[in-house]
Amino acid sequence: MAVMPDHVHLVVDVVPGMTGRSVIVRLKSAATRAMNDTGIHLYRVDSSGRMPTPWARGGWDRFLHTESEVAGAVRYVESNPERSGMPRQAWRCVTESAVTRRV
């Protein structure tokens, strides 16, 4: 995972039956709940009683079919902050997959 100023990169193992889109929707929903729970949400309830979303519509998903593709995606995501002049990132929620251990 790499959290950038205006986007996030993730490499995730999708549960059978879930689509890339459904993963994106669930992640956005969980992040919104966490922002609300901690009081750091950027927006407040508007006059219609709704909370404006900080998220862009949709998202970009790509399916990786080989161990080599997964390893390449992990390397890309891990190095993305440094290419943008940010420090390398390490997240407690990120775990190494069996695929990346073998490659």
Kinemage of the C-alpha trace (Angstrom):
@kinemage 1
@onewidth
@group {chain A} dominant
@subgroup {mainchain}
@vectorlist {calphas} color= white
{ca met a 1} P 0.000 0.000 0.000
{ca ala a 2} L 1.161 3.517 -0.786
{ca val a 3} L -0.830 6.542 0.383
{ca met a 4} L -0.136 9.499 -1.853
{ca pro a 5} L -1.433 13.077 -1.491
{ca asp a 6} L -4.234 12.533 -4.011
{ca his a 7} L -4.547 8.770 -4.473
{ca val a 8} L -3.767 5.374 -2.973
{ca his a 9} L -2.078 2.317 -4.478
{ca leu a 10} L -3.006 -1.122 -3.143
{ca val a 11} L -2.221 -4.666 -4.136
{ca val a 12} L -4.927 -6.898 -2.669
{ca asp a 13} L -5.947 -10.511 -2.938
{ca val a 14} L -9.631 -10.446 -3.883
{ca val a 15} L -11.921 -12.977 -2.241
{ca pro a 16} L -13.569 -15.281 -4.799
{ca gly a 17} L -16.856 -13.775 -5.925
{ca met a 18} L -15.790 -10.192 -5.204
{ca thr a 19} L -14.993 -7.792 -7.994
{ca gly a 20} L -12.301 -5.137 -8.041
{ca arg a 21} L -15.063 -2.533 -7.969
{ca ser a 22} L -16.658 -4.033 -4.864
{ca val a 23} L -13.285 -3.976 -3.089
{ca ile a 24} L -12.878 -0.287 -3.984
{ca val a 25} L -16.386 0.533 -2.686
{ca arg a 26} L -15.764 -1.340 0.585
{ca leu a 27} L -12.401 0.338 1.149
{ca lys a 28} L -13.849 3.811 0.542
{ca ser a 29} L -16.726 3.049 2.901
{ca ala a 30} L -14.420 1.776 5.664
{ca ala a 31} L -12.116 4.784 5.272
{ca thr a 32} L -15.081 7.167 5.489
{ca arg a 33} L -16.318 5.466 8.675
{ca ala a 34} L -12.827 5.676 10.186
{ca met a 35} L -12.561 9.383 9.327
{ca asn a 36} L -15.968 10.013 10.898
{ca asp a 37} L -15.127 7.971 14.013
{ca thr a 38} L -11.861 9.837 14.577
{ca gly a 39} L -13.273 13.251 13.703
{ca ile a 40} L -10.904 13.874 10.791
{ca his a 41} L -13.450 13.747 7.953
{ca leu a 42} L -12.847 16.709 5.652
{ca tyr a 43} L -16.519 17.587 5.297
{ca arg a 44} L -19.551 18.043 7.510
{ca val a 45} L -23.194 17.172 6.932
{ca asp a 46} L -24.659 19.560 4.347
{ca ser a 47} L -28.059 21.282 4.364
{ca ser a 48} L -29.697 18.173 2.878
{ca gly a 49} L -28.476 16.087 5.827
{ca arg a 50} L -25.951 14.173 3.712
{ca met a 51} L -22.227 13.913 4.170
{ca pro a 52} L -20.406 14.944 0.965
{ca thr a 53} L -17.937 12.317 -0.185
{ca pro a 54} L -14.220 13.070 -0.386
{ca trp a 55} L -13.782 10.263 -2.947
{ca ala a 56} L -13.689 10.456 -6.715
{ca arg a 57} L -16.151 8.260 -8.559
{ca gly a 58} L -15.002 4.789 -9.409
{ca gly a 59} L -11.400 3.743 -9.157
{ca trp a 60} L -8.914 1.883 -11.257
{ca asp a 61} L -8.501 -1.849 -10.861
{ca arg a 62} L -6.232 -4.259 -12.622
{ca phe a 63} L -6.233 -8.018 -12.335
{ca leu a 64} L -2.876 -9.743 -11.967
{ca his a 65} L -2.692 -13.268 -13.305
{ca thr a 66} L 0.853 -14.436 -12.637
{ca glu a 67} L 3.240 -14.395 -9.705
{ca ser a 68} L 5.530 -12.184 -11.765
{ca glu a 69} L 2.749 -9.634 -12.315
{ca val a 70} L 1.987 -9.580 -8.572
{ca ala a 71} L 5.655 -9.122 -7.671
{ca gly a 72} L 5.986 -6.310 -10.233
{ca ala a 73} L 2.885 -4.562 -8.891
{ca val a 74} L 4.174 -4.815 -5.312
{ca arg a 75} L 7.537 -3.336 -6.346
{ca tyr a 76} L 5.772 -0.511 -8.197
{ca val a 77} L 3.520 0.337 -5.243
{ca glu a 78} L 6.361 0.161 -2.700
{ca ser a 79} L 8.574 2.475 -4.740
{ca asn a 80} L 5.815 4.940 -5.728
{ca pro a 81} L 6.266 7.338 -2.774
{ca glu a 82} L 10.026 7.604 -3.360
{ca arg a 83} L 9.518 8.373 -7.051
{ca ser a 84} L 7.324 11.268 -5.919
{ca gly a 85} L 9.897 12.589 -3.450
{ca met a 86} L 8.216 11.095 -0.375
{ca pro a 87} L 9.792 8.682 2.105
{ca arg a 88} L 9.224 4.947 1.694
{ca gln a 89} L 6.121 3.792 3.571
{ca ala a 90} L 5.488 0.848 5.883
{ca trp a 91} L 1.991 0.016 7.105
{ca arg a 92} L 1.113 -2.391 9.949
{ca cys a 93} L -1.970 -3.539 8.038
{ca val a 94} L 0.133 -4.712 5.077
{ca thr a 95} L 1.200 -8.332 5.154
{ca glu a 96} L 3.467 -10.222 2.826
{ca ser a 97} L 1.688 -12.692 0.585
{ca ala a 98} L 2.842 -16.198 -0.184
{ca val a 99} L 3.299 -15.095 -3.799
{ca thr a 100} L 5.708 -12.267 -2.991
{ca arg a 101} L 7.712 -14.527 -0.654
{ca arg a 102} L 8.287 -16.996 -3.517
{ca val a 103} L 9.223 -14.418 -6.156
